[in-house]
Amino acid sequence: MKAVGIRLAQALVLVLAVIVLNFLLIQITPGDPAIVIAGQSGAGDPELLARIRADYGLDRPLPVQLGSYLGRVLRGDLGESFFFNESVTSLIWARMGPTLLLVGTALAFAVIGGTLIGTFTARRPESTLSHGVTILSLVGYSMPVFWTGIMLIILFASVWKVLPVSGMHDITYDGNIFGEALDVAEHLVLPALSLGLIYLAQYSRLSRASMLEVLQSDYIRTARAKGLSERVVVFKHALRNGVIPVVTIAGLQFGALLSGALLVEIVFNWPGLGRLAFESILRRDTPVLLGILLISSLLVIAANVLTDFAYRLIDPRIRIGGSVNG
Amino acid sequence: MIGRRRWWFVSLLAVLALVAAACGSDSSDEDSADTAEATADSDEESEAEDAEQSDRTQDDAPAGDAVEGGTLVIGSTQVPRTLNGLVQSGIATALPGAQLFASPLIFDADFNPQPYLAESWELADDGLSLTLNLVEGATFHDGMPITSEDVAFSVLAAQANHPFKTMFAPVTSVDTPDPQTAVINLSQPHPAILLAMSPPLLPVFPKHIYDDGQELPSHPRNTADVVGSGPFKLVDYDAATVTRLEANEDFFLGRPTLDEIIIQIFPDENTMVLSLEAGEIQMAALASSTNINRLQGTDGLVVTDQGHHGLGALNWLEFNTADEVLSDPQVRQAIAHAIDRDFITDSLHAGIFGAAPSPIAPSSPFFDSSIETYDLNLEKAAELLTAAGHEGGEGISLEIDYIPGPDEIQKNVAEYIVQALDEIGIDASLRASPDFPTWAERISTGEFDMTMNNVWNWGDPVIGVHRSYLSTNRVGVIFTNNTGYENAEVDAILDKAGQATDTTERTELYAEFQQIVGDELPIYWLNNTTFWQAYPDNLTNPPIGVWGTMSPMHELGFSE
């Protein structure tokens, strides 16, 4: 319990540091958000710009702006978007679901698929199939996510029209909930594949290496000597230990997955946090950008805490306070 | 299309389920057979549909009148920050804005004003007032009548808040002698006052909703619970993703033909074009020559440069005339002679965007085709440099900025110019900006040598041209006189043209202006970047007027 408390305290300090650092980094970049607010296509005038700076508090000293921002964040208020004229909280809330759906699906696909592929190839490491999977993993790992996305669109939505090009759902669809769910699932396939393929390649390599080692362990030899079926040996006894490195890396890589989601969301016009971040960066929409960075860091911290819990579920030795090495 | 795709998706799920169920068994051959069968079925359907589509395309024009109903999905890469066109310019706001709000006048493809909310109008002989006679029976979306009070409120609100300050600057007051009559009083004749009555520039807002003491630019009902006066009502507005509009049954010109218009925002034009090809959206405005070329010849799709010509979008290279080297017009002229404009239009822009050698767009009636075009002439460029004291480009080192964004219009051209200037010995290099605000700050504060820019005429020179050349408009804000150019004669000509109401007189004044700036060259104008449009060939009354998609779409419909 004490360890959990310390962990939470560390996380809070980390979040605070992230907020301050993000705020300062954005402030030191050149460029005036007031120009964007005045309208990129319009001319504007100095009076209008001055009024905008005053309205949004951009004319106040930096420490005052920082103090004011911190105070508002502590009250749960992330401010108003410069560009969208909407509260940052509502903007982020509306896009959190689509991003979590995309990232969660891609992660599940990569972890489950990668682990199964790795396990399968570890059982016959010198087979043609195993070598083929290794080569495919290398190819998958080498493909930039945006390129993969465009290729998948061209193949499955343009040439072979079996999946939609973009969006999260058909905006003209008017049907029942089941139909809508199916519609979203249909739209999810290509973006989740694009985002997940690169990690699928990594996790398959990682689980293959891990399973190769585990399958040589004494306790596996004992299990086989007891006459257990190969399926039970592999999936019940070996996989529990073999999957730990994958879980560790998946937790650590959650942040990278979120970054990848930004590119995927742009390519597939997926209405998530990544697209919002893209729009905000282009327009120097500081409050939205800060809000997204804050939420992203919270998600990454949460993912790491969940990874810790996942260890405990997978390996009883960790749950009872021991260590993997005994 | 959706139905066939859905069938495919369900089939795919079924196949996956079969594979999962059979995991560990040796039934993969059977699965493959199922998949192959499914593929064959789909191919047949696909061919049948292709044949059907091909037949449709052979009918070049839609037959008969539009059928009432249907949904038009428009793709756009422009993100609106507000739906209030009284406080915001640009196509992002004006596309939905023209559907939500009616304006006093609309303009045909030849810049002629046509009745809209104003059934008639009269410009006083002295040019000092414009009287609008509003149609009776027009109502806002909440059922309240549209009156002259609303027109007066809208004009004064635009004057106070719209970024185009010259548009309503001469307005002194708006009289409302009766609910159907609005008289706009001017301090001086204003030749652009009629154009300023059009949909993208003066949407008529309900005074009873928006004149409630709140700041108009940040009014909460700019994006939610919008009460408009136009042919469509706002159903849903999700920032940066979708704007959904439904037909206004009580529109004063009759119910719109379409049931619904959906504007879907795309962060990437390539994805938008693929969605257009796949039939997920039906219509889009296009800015990339690569995509325009790609779509040309697509079955069932009209791809045209008609419409949007009122915008007069120009791509140009502008000089910081305060720079020691670039202050000499001969150096600027030498640079112009080193650039092959034909290479830019024919190769970099694939022949899609035409040349625009003047500050006034070729689509404008005030364009002067006799302006010096500075064709490629390296010998002449070398002579001019020598005359300026820089033989062989000696001592000239310049940076070129460009607007960050899609590379095709700006960065690619800037990269070519760097190489072109090397031909005459000028050491040029690119300077990138990470985002628009950074570029805008560098240019508006004069911290640059040369920059690519993209500036729009907005129909009348008073609105979109004067701002870049008047010495009084060097105000440290982007899209004003950022070159530091100063010429008292030009100031006087523009001032006079800005008050003249006689078209012939204005044409002469603008011709004189173009000759002077064409000679002194504070800016080297390269090409137009007009938006193209793509829409289905069964779309009736497509928006091909001067404002293109920034026009009301109540007459649009599908012929089948």
Interface residues (C-beta under 8 A of the other chain):
Chain A: T29 P30 G31 D32 P33 I35 V36 I37 A38 G39 Q40 S41 G42 A43 G44 D45 P46 L48 L49 D55 S81 F83 F84 N85 E86 L91 A94 I150 I153 I154 A157 S158 K161 V162 L163 P164 V165 S166 G167 D170 I171 T172 Y173 L182 D183 A185 E186 V189 R231 I266 V267 F268 N269 P271 R275 L276 F278 E279 I281 L282 R283 R284
Chain B: M1 I2 R4 R5 R6 W8 F9 V10 L12 L13 G24 S42 S46 T71 V73 V79 R81 T82 Q88 S89 G90 I91 H162 P163 F164 K165 E215 S218 N222 T223 D238 A239 A240 T241 V242 R244 I262 Q264 I265 F266 P267 D268 N270 T271 M272 L274 S275 E277 A278 E280 G405 P434 D435 F436 P437 T438 W439 A440 E441 R442 S444 W456 R467 N473 V475 G476 V477 I478 F479 T480
